[in-house]
């Protein structure tokens, strides 16, 4: 496989992992909100996942099981943040390597 194709494969895997972690965090948020007595919409469905208030423990029930679910939300959000940091490092490494190898014409220096 060509050098730049590996980048697209790695970026695609990273994107799927981040979206999956965000979906899982939203599902945990719905569980926390259901246990915390948040109101539902008129049709009986939850409105939207309030991920930030749940992660910051705002309006969340204090029982141990709900707090355990809230910690899972925080863990997923930290995984997403760590994924962004790892991807930024990956970009820094691959861009430097591509500039040296001449794989990306725009990455080459003109000096």
MORAPE-V691904 format. One record per backbone hydrogen bond with DSSP energy under -0.5 kcal/mol. CO is the residue of the C=O (numbers start at 1). NH is the residue of the N-H. Records with the same first field share a line. If there is no record, write none. Layout:
BEGIN
CO=NH + NH
END
This chain:
BEGIN
2=5 + 6
3=7
4=8
5=9
6=10
7=11
8=12
9=13
10=14
11=15
12=16
13=17
14=18
15=19
16=20
17=21
18=22
19=23
20=24
21=25
22=26
23=27
24=28
25=29
26=30
27=31
28=32
29=33
30=34
31=35
32=36
33=38
34=37
41=44
45=41
48=50
49=51
50=54
51=55
52=56
53=58
54=57
57=59
63=67
64=68
65=69
66=70
67=71
68=72
69=73
70=74
71=75
72=76
73=77
74=78
75=79
76=80
77=81
78=82
79=83
80=84
81=85
82=86
83=87
84=88
85=89
86=90
87=91
88=92
89=93
90=94
91=95
92=96
93=97
94=98
95=99
96=100
97=101
98=102 + 103 + 104
103=105
104=107 + 108
105=108
END
